[in-house]
Amino acid sequence: LPRSQVDIRPIRDVAPLMNNSQPFQILKMDRRRGNIVVSRRTVLEETRAEQRQELVQNLEEGQVIDGVVKNITDYGAFVDLGGIDGLLHVTDIAWRRVNHPSEVLNIGQQVKVKIIKINHETHRISLGMKQLLDDPWQGIEAKYPLNARFTGRVTNITDYGAFVELEPGIEGLIHVSEMSWTKKNMHPGKIVSTSQEVEVQVLEVDAVKRRISLGLKQTMRNPWEVFVEKFPVGTTVEGEVKNKTEFGLFLGLEGDVDGMVHLSDLDWKLPGEQVIDNFKKGDMVKAVVLDVDVEKERISLGVKQLEGDPFAEPGDVKKGAVVTCEVLEVKEGGIEVKIVGTDFNTFIKRSELARERTDQRAERFAVGEKVDARVIQFDKKARKVQVSIKALEVAEEKSDSGATLGDILGTALKQRNEK
């Protein structure tokens, strides 16, 4: 009798079996060697199978029966029903979430269970404990109406959200997109923690699928609404440069929201691609609120708006006016100048430097030198101003000869077009 054939389960002490007459089944005979191998286990298994079949026949689905917890696994517990075992799956222990059966059950514990299903071919029996209690999902829509707020406990955290227990057996999911107004790409575990008490708002209830969608951010005011109330359009704000992109600056503002300064709103005179290099991450920058779109969660800011638009209030700078310019830079094709007393910078091409071709040399001017010129173009829409020394010289000559101002400007523009 090999030890493996003594009993259905391994036994350490065989003393109680000694000197007792009992049936054995012959497994193997070797007449030449005079060896016989017998089994007590096969006899017990056959007997047990007969007993199991008889027990199963006496059980019915829906029957409530007492049992004893025999073994606990990760997926459930085996319950001895008096000679036959049934499986109590972890999802059928309680209506609430049970992470491991050992949270609720102990080996040797007596429990009352309901027979959920019987497989008469395999003799497998499925059991349930929660089925003996009222289903908490009955009438769930009335208990948890849409947009109502409740306090619950965080029971589980995943990559896609957090589960909150509203009452025993009733859990709802806060999807990651409904956790925070501003922390869009943050893991839920960095926003809430297990066992934390949180206030949530009911967003959707599906009694058939037994699902409740909850929102955490909805219990807090929309920070973009708060921002626009405190900082309406036209208000000056200050924020830290969080990021620089190919289309502008992002500033971190009060209320943990970001605002964007588009390249076109960095400077009135210089291109944004050039000006943005003057800013770096961490800089504190002042800007004017240009627009707040609460639905799209966007705040538009402008830096150049801190200063007045020179084209909105040009002063004496208009077409035909004579202005004094300061040379800023001398280039091969002309000179860069600033109209004195204004914020206007413009470029005087070589052909506009003098009436006489021999004097149309940029190198005859020096940086810092003051020169007089006539405004030949002032376009608010195109944000362009042009001046010409040549037009002024022509105008002065015409004036000396008695020509009208119209003649002077007409002649200057005609010559400019011919060039």
TORKE-870266 format. One record per residue (C-alpha): residue number from 1; residue in three letters; x negated, y, z negated. Coordinates in Angstrom, 1 decimal. Each point is the difference from the previous one (the first is absolute). Layout:
# residues N
<NUM; 'Ala'; <X; Y; Z>>
...
//
This chain:
# residues 419
<1; 'Leu'; <0.0; 0.0; 0.0>>
<2; 'Pro'; <-1.9; 3.1; 1.2>>
<3; 'Arg'; <0.3; 3.0; -2.3>>
<4; 'Ser'; <1.6; 2.0; 2.9>>
<5; 'Gln'; <2.8; -2.6; 0.1>>
<6; 'Val'; <0.8; 0.0; -3.7>>
<7; 'Asp'; <2.6; 2.8; 0.1>>
<8; 'Ile'; <1.5; 2.6; 2.2>>
<9; 'Arg'; <-2.1; 2.7; -1.7>>
<10; 'Pro'; <-3.6; -0.6; -1.2>>
<11; 'Ile'; <-0.1; -1.2; -3.6>>
<12; 'Arg'; <-3.0; 0.1; -2.4>>
<13; 'Asp'; <1.2; -2.6; -2.6>>
<14; 'Val'; <1.2; -3.4; 1.2>>
<15; 'Ala'; <0.2; -1.4; -3.5>>
<16; 'Pro'; <3.9; 0.3; -0.2>>
<17; 'Leu'; <0.2; -2.3; 3.0>>
<18; 'Met'; <-2.1; -2.8; -1.4>>
<19; 'Asn'; <1.7; -3.4; -0.6>>
<20; 'Asn'; <3.3; 1.1; 1.4>>
<21; 'Ser'; <1.7; -2.2; 2.6>>
<22; 'Gln'; <1.0; 2.2; 3.0>>
<23; 'Pro'; <0.4; -0.3; 3.7>>
<24; 'Phe'; <-2.9; 0.6; 2.5>>
<25; 'Gln'; <-0.1; 0.0; 3.8>>
<26; 'Ile'; <-2.8; -1.9; 1.8>>
<27; 'Leu'; <-1.8; 2.3; 2.3>>
<28; 'Lys'; <-2.7; -2.3; 1.3>>
<29; 'Met'; <-1.2; -3.6; -0.4>>
<30; 'Asp'; <-3.4; -1.5; 0.8>>
<31; 'Arg'; <0.4; -3.7; -0.3>>
<32; 'Arg'; <-3.7; -0.8; 0.9>>
<33; 'Arg'; <-1.3; 2.3; -2.8>>
<34; 'Gly'; <2.9; -0.6; -2.3>>
<35; 'Asn'; <0.8; 3.7; -0.3>>
<36; 'Ile'; <3.5; 1.5; -0.3>>
<37; 'Val'; <0.7; 3.8; -0.1>>
<38; 'Val'; <3.3; 1.0; -1.6>>
<39; 'Ser'; <1.9; 3.3; -0.7>>
<40; 'Arg'; <2.2; 1.2; -2.7>>
<41; 'Arg'; <0.4; 3.4; 1.7>>
<42; 'Thr'; <1.8; -1.3; 3.1>>
<43; 'Val'; <2.6; -1.7; -2.3>>
<44; 'Leu'; <0.5; 3.2; -2.0>>
<45; 'Glu'; <0.3; 2.1; 3.2>>
<46; 'Glu'; <2.7; -2.4; 1.4>>
<47; 'Thr'; <1.8; 0.1; -3.3>>
<48; 'Arg'; <-0.3; 3.8; -0.1>>
<49; 'Ala'; <1.2; 0.3; 3.6>>
<50; 'Glu'; <3.1; -2.0; -0.9>>
<51; 'Gln'; <0.5; 2.1; -3.0>>
<52; 'Arg'; <-0.5; 3.2; 2.0>>
<53; 'Gln'; <2.5; -1.1; 2.6>>
<54; 'Glu'; <2.5; -0.8; -2.7>>
<55; 'Leu'; <-0.6; 3.3; -1.8>>
<56; 'Val'; <0.2; 2.0; 3.3>>
<57; 'Gln'; <3.4; -1.7; 0.8>>
<58; 'Asn'; <1.3; 1.2; -3.3>>
<59; 'Leu'; <-1.0; 3.7; 0.7>>
<60; 'Glu'; <1.9; 2.5; 2.0>>
<61; 'Glu'; <-0.9; 3.4; 1.5>>
<62; 'Gly'; <1.3; 2.7; -2.1>>
<63; 'Gln'; <-0.2; -2.1; -3.2>>
<64; 'Val'; <-1.5; 1.7; -3.1>>
<65; 'Ile'; <-2.3; -2.3; -1.9>>
<66; 'Asp'; <-2.5; 0.1; -2.9>>
<67; 'Gly'; <-3.7; -0.7; 0.7>>
<68; 'Val'; <-3.5; 0.3; -1.4>>
<69; 'Val'; <-2.8; 1.9; 1.7>>
<70; 'Lys'; <-2.5; -2.7; 0.9>>
<71; 'Asn'; <-2.6; 1.9; 2.1>>
<72; 'Ile'; <-0.7; 3.6; 1.1>>
<73; 'Thr'; <-1.6; 1.0; 3.3>>
<74; 'Asp'; <-0.5; 3.3; 1.8>>
<75; 'Tyr'; <3.1; -0.6; 2.1>>
<76; 'Gly'; <2.4; -1.2; -2.7>>
<77; 'Ala'; <0.6; -2.6; -2.8>>
<78; 'Phe'; <0.9; -3.7; 0.0>>
<79; 'Val'; <2.9; -0.8; -2.3>>
<80; 'Asp'; <0.7; -3.5; -1.3>>
<81; 'Leu'; <3.7; -0.7; 0.3>>
<82; 'Gly'; <-0.1; -3.3; -1.9>>
<83; 'Gly'; <-2.2; -2.2; 2.2>>
<84; 'Ile'; <-0.1; 2.0; 3.1>>
<85; 'Asp'; <-1.7; 3.3; 0.7>>
<86; 'Gly'; <1.4; 3.1; 1.7>>
<87; 'Leu'; <-1.8; 3.1; 1.3>>
<88; 'Leu'; <0.8; 3.4; -1.4>>
<89; 'His'; <-1.5; 2.4; 2.5>>
<90; 'Val'; <-1.5; 3.2; -1.3>>
<91; 'Thr'; <2.6; 2.1; 2.0>>
<92; 'Asp'; <2.9; -1.9; -1.7>>
<93; 'Ile'; <-1.2; 0.5; -3.6>>
<94; 'Ala'; <1.4; 3.5; -0.4>>
<95; 'Trp'; <1.6; 2.8; 2.1>>
<96; 'Arg'; <-2.9; 2.2; -0.8>>
<97; 'Arg'; <-3.5; -0.4; 1.4>>
<98; 'Val'; <-1.9; -2.8; -1.7>>
<99; 'Asn'; <-3.7; 0.0; 1.1>>
<100; 'His'; <-0.8; -3.3; -1.7>>
<101; 'Pro'; <2.4; -2.6; -1.6>>
<102; 'Ser'; <-2.2; 0.1; -3.2>>
<103; 'Glu'; <1.3; 3.5; -0.6>>
<104; 'Val'; <3.4; -1.5; -0.9>>
<105; 'Leu'; <-0.4; -3.8; -0.6>>
<106; 'Asn'; <-2.2; -2.3; -2.1>>
<107; 'Ile'; <-0.7; -3.7; 0.3>>
<108; 'Gly'; <2.4; -2.0; -2.2>>
<109; 'Gln'; <2.6; 2.8; 0.0>>
<110; 'Gln'; <3.6; -1.1; 0.2>>
<111; 'Val'; <1.9; 1.9; 2.8>>
<112; 'Lys'; <3.5; 0.0; 1.5>>
<113; 'Val'; <-0.2; -0.1; 3.8>>
<114; 'Lys'; <2.4; -0.2; 2.9>>
<115; 'Ile'; <-0.5; -2.5; 2.8>>
<116; 'Ile'; <-0.2; 2.0; 3.2>>
<117; 'Lys'; <-0.8; -2.7; 2.5>>
<118; 'Ile'; <-0.5; -3.8; 0.1>>
<119; 'Asn'; <-1.8; -1.8; 2.8>>
<120; 'His'; <1.2; -3.6; -0.3>>
<121; 'Glu'; <-2.6; -1.4; 2.4>>
<122; 'Thr'; <-3.1; 1.4; -1.8>>
<123; 'His'; <1.7; 0.3; -3.4>>
<124; 'Arg'; <-1.2; 3.6; -0.3>>
<125; 'Ile'; <2.1; 2.2; -2.2>>
<126; 'Ser'; <-0.1; 3.8; 0.1>>
<127; 'Leu'; <1.0; 1.8; -3.2>>
<128; 'Gly'; <0.8; 3.5; -1.0>>
<129; 'Met'; <0.3; 2.0; -3.3>>
<130; 'Lys'; <1.0; 3.4; 1.3>>
<131; 'Gln'; <3.1; -1.5; 1.7>>
<132; 'Leu'; <1.4; -0.4; -3.5>>
<133; 'Leu'; <0.0; 3.7; -0.5>>
<134; 'Asp'; <2.1; 2.7; 1.8>>
<135; 'Asp'; <-1.5; 1.3; 3.2>>
<136; 'Pro'; <-1.2; 3.5; -0.7>>
<137; 'Trp'; <0.4; 0.9; 3.8>>
<138; 'Gln'; <3.7; -0.3; -0.2>>
<139; 'Gly'; <1.5; 3.5; 0.5>>
<140; 'Ile'; <-3.5; 1.5; 0.4>>
<141; 'Glu'; <1.1; 2.9; 2.1>>
<142; 'Ala'; <2.2; 1.3; -2.7>>
<143; 'Lys'; <-2.7; -0.3; -2.7>>
<144; 'Tyr'; <-2.7; 1.7; 2.1>>
<145; 'Pro'; <1.6; 2.6; 2.3>>
<146; 'Leu'; <-2.1; 1.8; 2.7>>
<147; 'Asn'; <-2.1; 2.9; -1.2>>
<148; 'Ala'; <0.6; -0.8; -3.6>>
<149; 'Arg'; <-3.1; 0.0; -2.3>>
<150; 'Phe'; <-1.0; -2.7; -2.4>>
<151; 'Thr'; <-3.0; -0.9; -2.2>>
<152; 'Gly'; <-1.7; -3.3; 0.6>>
<153; 'Arg'; <-3.2; -2.0; -0.7>>
<154; 'Val'; <-2.6; -0.7; 2.7>>
<155; 'Thr'; <-0.3; -3.8; 0.2>>
<156; 'Asn'; <-2.2; -0.6; 3.0>>
<157; 'Ile'; <-2.2; 2.1; 2.3>>
<158; 'Thr'; <-0.8; -0.9; 3.6>>
<159; 'Asp'; <-1.7; 1.7; 3.0>>
<160; 'Tyr'; <3.3; 1.1; 1.3>>
<161; 'Gly'; <1.6; 1.3; -3.2>>
<162; 'Ala'; <1.0; -0.8; -3.6>>
<163; 'Phe'; <2.9; -2.0; -1.4>>
<164; 'Val'; <2.0; 1.5; -2.8>>
<165; 'Glu'; <2.3; -1.9; -2.4>>
<166; 'Leu'; <3.2; 2.0; -0.6>>
<167; 'Glu'; <1.5; -2.7; -2.2>>
<168; 'Pro'; <-0.7; -3.7; -0.6>>
<169; 'Gly'; <0.5; -1.7; 3.4>>
<170; 'Ile'; <0.2; 3.3; 2.0>>
<171; 'Glu'; <-3.1; 1.3; 1.7>>
<172; 'Gly'; <-0.5; 2.7; 2.6>>
<173; 'Leu'; <-2.9; 0.8; 2.3>>
<174; 'Ile'; <-1.6; 3.4; 0.2>>
<175; 'His'; <-1.6; -0.1; 3.5>>
<176; 'Val'; <-3.4; 1.6; 0.2>>
<177; 'Ser'; <1.5; 2.8; 2.2>>
<178; 'Glu'; <2.4; 0.9; -2.8>>
<179; 'Met'; <-2.5; 0.3; -2.8>>
<180; 'Ser'; <-1.5; 3.4; 0.4>>
<181; 'Trp'; <0.6; 3.1; 2.1>>
<182; 'Thr'; <-3.7; 0.7; 0.5>>
<183; 'Lys'; <-2.0; -3.2; -0.7>>
<184; 'Lys'; <0.8; -1.6; 3.4>>
<185; 'Asn'; <-2.8; -2.5; 0.4>>
<186; 'Met'; <-0.6; -0.9; -3.7>>
<187; 'His'; <0.5; -3.6; -1.3>>
<188; 'Pro'; <3.1; -0.3; -2.2>>
<189; 'Gly'; <-2.1; -1.2; -2.9>>
<190; 'Lys'; <-1.7; 3.4; -0.2>>
<191; 'Ile'; <3.4; 1.7; -0.4>>
<192; 'Val'; <1.8; -2.4; -2.4>>
<193; 'Ser'; <-1.1; -2.8; -2.3>>
<194; 'Thr'; <1.5; -3.3; -1.1>>
<195; 'Ser'; <2.4; 0.3; -2.9>>
<196; 'Gln'; <0.2; 3.8; 0.4>>
<197; 'Glu'; <3.5; 1.5; -0.5>>
<198; 'Val'; <1.0; 2.1; 3.0>>
<199; 'Glu'; <3.0; 2.0; 1.1>>
<200; 'Val'; <1.2; -0.9; 3.4>>
<201; 'Gln'; <2.8; 0.9; 2.4>>
<202; 'Val'; <2.2; -2.5; 1.8>>
<203; 'Leu'; <-0.5; 0.3; 3.8>>
<204; 'Glu'; <1.7; -3.1; 1.3>>
<205; 'Val'; <1.9; -3.1; -1.4>>
<206; 'Asp'; <0.5; -3.2; 2.0>>
<207; 'Ala'; <2.0; -2.5; -2.1>>
<208; 'Val'; <-0.1; -2.7; 2.6>>
<209; 'Lys'; <-3.8; 0.0; 0.3>>
<210; 'Arg'; <-0.3; 0.9; -3.7>>
<211; 'Arg'; <-2.2; 3.0; 0.6>>
<212; 'Ile'; <-0.2; 3.4; -1.5>>
<213; 'Ser'; <-2.2; 2.7; 1.5>>
<214; 'Leu'; <-1.2; 2.6; -2.5>>
<215; 'Gly'; <-1.8; 3.3; 0.3>>
<216; 'Leu'; <-2.5; 1.4; -2.5>>
<217; 'Lys'; <-0.8; 3.3; 1.8>>
<218; 'Gln'; <3.7; 0.8; 0.2>>
<219; 'Thr'; <0.1; 0.6; -3.7>>
<220; 'Met'; <-2.5; 2.9; 0.5>>
<221; 'Arg'; <0.5; 3.2; 1.9>>
<222; 'Asn'; <-1.2; 0.1; 3.6>>
<223; 'Pro'; <-3.4; 1.9; -0.4>>
<224; 'Trp'; <0.5; 1.7; 3.3>>
<225; 'Glu'; <3.3; 1.5; -1.2>>
<226; 'Val'; <-1.7; 1.1; -3.2>>
<227; 'Phe'; <-2.8; 1.5; 2.0>>
<228; 'Val'; <2.2; 2.1; 2.4>>
<229; 'Glu'; <2.0; 1.3; -3.0>>
<230; 'Lys'; <-3.2; 1.2; -1.7>>
<231; 'Phe'; <-1.9; 1.0; 3.1>>
<232; 'Pro'; <2.4; 1.2; 2.7>>
<233; 'Val'; <-1.2; 0.8; 3.5>>
<234; 'Gly'; <-2.3; 3.0; -0.1>>
<235; 'Thr'; <-1.4; -0.8; -3.5>>
<236; 'Thr'; <-3.8; -0.2; -0.4>>
<237; 'Val'; <-1.3; -3.3; -1.5>>
<238; 'Glu'; <-3.4; -1.4; -0.8>>
<239; 'Gly'; <-1.1; -3.6; 0.5>>
<240; 'Glu'; <-3.0; -2.3; 0.3>>
<241; 'Val'; <-1.2; -1.2; 3.4>>
<242; 'Lys'; <0.9; -3.7; -0.1>>
<243; 'Asn'; <-0.8; -0.9; 3.6>>
<244; 'Lys'; <-1.1; 1.5; 3.4>>
<245; 'Thr'; <1.4; -1.4; 3.2>>
<246; 'Glu'; <-0.2; 0.9; 3.7>>
<247; 'Phe'; <3.2; 2.0; -0.3>>
<248; 'Gly'; <-0.5; 1.8; -3.3>>
<249; 'Leu'; <-0.6; 0.1; -3.8>>
<250; 'Phe'; <2.0; -1.8; -2.7>>
<251; 'Leu'; <0.3; 1.7; -3.3>>
<252; 'Gly'; <1.1; -1.6; -3.3>>
<253; 'Leu'; <2.7; 2.2; -1.5>>
<254; 'Glu'; <1.9; 0.2; -3.3>>
<255; 'Gly'; <2.4; -2.9; -0.5>>
<256; 'Asp'; <-2.4; -2.6; 1.5>>
<257; 'Val'; <1.1; 1.0; 3.6>>
<258; 'Asp'; <-2.2; 0.8; 2.9>>
<259; 'Gly'; <0.3; 2.9; 2.5>>
<260; 'Met'; <-1.6; 0.3; 3.4>>
<261; 'Val'; <-1.8; 3.0; 1.5>>
<262; 'His'; <0.1; -0.5; 3.8>>
<263; 'Leu'; <-3.1; 1.1; 2.0>>
<264; 'Ser'; <2.0; 2.8; 1.6>>
<265; 'Asp'; <0.8; 1.5; -3.5>>
<266; 'Leu'; <-3.6; 0.2; -1.2>>
<267; 'Asp'; <-1.1; 3.3; 1.6>>
<268; 'Trp'; <1.5; 2.7; 2.1>>
<269; 'Lys'; <-3.0; 0.5; 2.2>>
<270; 'Leu'; <-2.2; -3.1; 0.1>>
<271; 'Pro'; <1.1; -3.5; 1.2>>
<272; 'Gly'; <0.9; -2.4; -2.8>>
<273; 'Glu'; <-2.4; -2.6; 1.2>>
<274; 'Gln'; <-2.8; 2.5; -0.8>>
<275; 'Val'; <1.4; 1.3; -3.2>>
<276; 'Ile'; <0.8; -3.4; -1.6>>
<277; 'Asp'; <-3.7; -0.6; -0.5>>
<278; 'Asn'; <-0.1; 2.7; -2.6>>
<279; 'Phe'; <2.1; -2.2; -2.3>>
<280; 'Lys'; <-1.0; -3.1; -1.9>>
<281; 'Lys'; <1.7; -2.6; -2.3>>
<282; 'Gly'; <0.5; 1.3; -3.5>>
<283; 'Asp'; <0.2; 3.7; 1.1>>
<284; 'Met'; <2.8; 2.0; -1.7>>
<285; 'Val'; <1.8; 1.8; 2.8>>
<286; 'Lys'; <2.8; 2.6; -0.1>>
<287; 'Ala'; <2.8; -0.2; 2.6>>
<288; 'Val'; <3.5; 1.3; 0.8>>
<289; 'Val'; <3.0; -2.4; 0.1>>
<290; 'Leu'; <1.3; 0.0; 3.6>>
<291; 'Asp'; <2.6; -2.7; -0.1>>
<292; 'Val'; <1.2; -2.9; -2.3>>
<293; 'Asp'; <1.8; -3.0; 1.6>>
<294; 'Val'; <1.5; -1.9; -3.0>>
<295; 'Glu'; <1.3; -2.9; 2.1>>
<296; 'Lys'; <-3.2; -0.6; 1.9>>
<297; 'Glu'; <-2.0; 0.8; -3.2>>
<298; 'Arg'; <-2.2; 2.6; 1.8>>
<299; 'Ile'; <-1.4; 3.3; -1.1>>
<300; 'Ser'; <-1.5; 2.4; 2.6>>
<301; 'Leu'; <-2.6; 2.5; -1.3>>
<302; 'Gly'; <-1.9; 2.8; 1.6>>
<303; 'Val'; <-3.4; 1.6; -1.0>>
<304; 'Lys'; <-0.1; 2.7; 2.6>>
<305; 'Gln'; <3.4; 1.3; -1.2>>
<306; 'Leu'; <-1.7; 1.2; -3.2>>
<307; 'Glu'; <-1.1; 2.9; 2.2>>
<308; 'Gly'; <2.2; 2.1; 2.3>>
<309; 'Asp'; <0.3; -0.9; 3.6>>
<310; 'Pro'; <-2.0; 2.6; 1.9>>
<311; 'Phe'; <2.2; -0.4; 3.1>>
<312; 'Ala'; <3.1; 0.7; -2.2>>
<313; 'Glu'; <-1.4; 3.4; -1.1>>
<314; 'Pro'; <-2.5; 1.0; 2.6>>
<315; 'Gly'; <-0.2; 3.7; -1.1>>
<316; 'Asp'; <-1.4; 2.2; 2.7>>
<317; 'Val'; <-1.2; -3.0; 2.1>>
<318; 'Lys'; <2.2; -0.1; 3.1>>
<319; 'Lys'; <-0.5; -0.1; 3.7>>
<320; 'Gly'; <-1.7; 3.2; 1.3>>
<321; 'Ala'; <-1.3; 1.0; -3.4>>
<322; 'Val'; <-3.7; 1.0; -0.5>>
<323; 'Val'; <-1.7; -2.0; -2.8>>
<324; 'Thr'; <-3.4; -0.1; -1.6>>
<325; 'Cys'; <-1.6; -3.5; 0.0>>
<326; 'Glu'; <-2.9; -1.5; -1.9>>
<327; 'Val'; <-2.2; -2.4; 1.8>>
<328; 'Leu'; <0.0; -3.4; -1.9>>
<329; 'Glu'; <-1.9; -2.1; 2.5>>
<330; 'Val'; <-1.8; 0.4; 3.3>>
<331; 'Lys'; <0.4; -2.8; 2.5>>
<332; 'Glu'; <-1.0; -0.6; 3.6>>
<333; 'Gly'; <3.6; 0.5; 1.3>>
<334; 'Gly'; <0.9; 3.0; -2.1>>
<335; 'Ile'; <0.2; 1.2; -3.6>>
<336; 'Glu'; <2.2; -1.1; -3.0>>
<337; 'Val'; <1.4; 3.1; -1.8>>
<338; 'Lys'; <2.3; 0.9; -2.8>>
<339; 'Ile'; <2.4; 2.9; 0.2>>
<340; 'Val'; <-1.1; 2.3; -2.8>>
<341; 'Gly'; <2.6; 0.4; -2.7>>
<342; 'Thr'; <2.0; -3.2; 1.0>>
<343; 'Asp'; <-0.2; -3.7; -0.1>>
<344; 'Phe'; <-0.2; -0.4; 3.8>>
<345; 'Asn'; <-3.0; -1.7; 1.5>>
<346; 'Thr'; <-0.3; -0.2; 3.8>>
<347; 'Phe'; <-2.4; -0.7; 2.8>>
<348; 'Ile'; <-1.0; 2.6; 2.6>>
<349; 'Lys'; <-1.1; -1.7; 3.2>>
<350; 'Arg'; <-3.1; 1.1; 1.9>>
<351; 'Ser'; <2.2; 1.5; 2.7>>
<352; 'Glu'; <1.8; 2.2; -2.5>>
<353; 'Leu'; <-3.2; 1.4; -1.7>>
<354; 'Ala'; <-0.4; 2.9; 2.4>>
<355; 'Arg'; <1.3; 1.5; 3.2>>
<356; 'Glu'; <-3.3; -0.1; 1.7>>
<357; 'Arg'; <-1.2; -3.6; 0.9>>
<358; 'Thr'; <-3.6; 0.8; -1.0>>
<359; 'Asp'; <1.2; 0.9; -3.6>>
<360; 'Gln'; <2.0; -3.2; -0.4>>
<361; 'Arg'; <-2.7; -1.7; -2.1>>
<362; 'Ala'; <0.8; -1.4; -3.4>>
<363; 'Glu'; <-3.6; 0.3; -1.2>>
<364; 'Arg'; <0.3; 3.8; 0.0>>
<365; 'Phe'; <2.2; -0.4; -3.1>>
<366; 'Ala'; <-1.2; -0.8; -3.5>>
<367; 'Val'; <1.8; -1.8; -2.9>>
<368; 'Gly'; <1.5; 2.7; -2.3>>
<369; 'Glu'; <0.2; 2.6; 2.7>>
<370; 'Lys'; <3.2; 2.0; 0.3>>
<371; 'Val'; <1.6; 0.4; 3.5>>
<372; 'Asp'; <3.2; 1.6; 1.2>>
<373; 'Ala'; <2.4; -2.0; 2.3>>
<374; 'Arg'; <3.5; 0.1; 1.3>>
<375; 'Val'; <2.7; -2.7; -0.8>>
<376; 'Ile'; <1.0; -1.6; 3.3>>
<377; 'Gln'; <2.1; -2.9; -1.4>>
<378; 'Phe'; <1.9; -0.4; -3.2>>
<379; 'Asp'; <2.2; -3.2; 0.1>>
<380; 'Lys'; <1.7; -0.9; -3.3>>
<381; 'Lys'; <1.4; -3.2; 1.4>>
<382; 'Ala'; <-3.3; -1.3; 1.3>>
<383; 'Arg'; <-1.7; 1.6; -3.0>>
<384; 'Lys'; <-2.6; 1.6; 2.3>>
<385; 'Val'; <-1.6; 3.4; 0.0>>
<386; 'Gln'; <-2.5; 1.2; 2.6>>
<387; 'Val'; <-2.1; 3.2; 0.2>>
<388; 'Ser'; <-2.1; 1.4; 2.8>>
<389; 'Ile'; <-2.8; 2.6; 0.0>>
<390; 'Lys'; <0.3; 0.2; 3.7>>
<391; 'Ala'; <3.7; 1.0; -0.2>>
<392; 'Leu'; <-0.9; 2.7; -2.4>>
<393; 'Glu'; <-2.7; 1.4; 2.3>>
<394; 'Val'; <2.4; 0.0; 2.9>>
<395; 'Ala'; <2.7; 1.7; -2.0>>
<396; 'Glu'; <-2.4; 2.7; -1.1>>
<397; 'Glu'; <-1.0; 0.7; 3.6>>
<398; 'Lys'; <3.6; 0.1; 1.1>>
<399; 'Ser'; <0.9; 2.3; -2.8>>
<400; 'Asp'; <-2.9; 2.4; 0.9>>
<401; 'Ser'; <1.4; 0.0; 3.6>>
<402; 'Gly'; <3.6; 0.7; -1.1>>
<403; 'Ala'; <1.4; -3.5; 0.6>>
<404; 'Thr'; <2.9; -1.2; -2.1>>
<405; 'Leu'; <-0.3; -2.6; -2.7>>
<406; 'Gly'; <2.1; -2.4; 2.2>>
<407; 'Asp'; <-2.5; 0.5; 2.8>>
<408; 'Ile'; <-2.9; -0.7; -2.3>>
<409; 'Leu'; <1.5; -3.2; -1.4>>
<410; 'Gly'; <1.2; -1.2; 3.4>>
<411; 'Thr'; <-3.5; 0.5; 1.5>>
<412; 'Ala'; <-1.7; -1.8; -3.0>>
<413; 'Leu'; <2.3; -3.0; 0.3>>
<414; 'Lys'; <-0.3; -0.1; 3.7>>
<415; 'Gln'; <-3.8; 0.0; -0.2>>
<416; 'Arg'; <0.1; -2.6; -2.8>>
<417; 'Asn'; <2.2; -2.3; 2.2>>
<418; 'Glu'; <-2.3; 0.5; 3.0>>
<419; 'Lys'; <-2.9; -1.2; -2.3>>
//
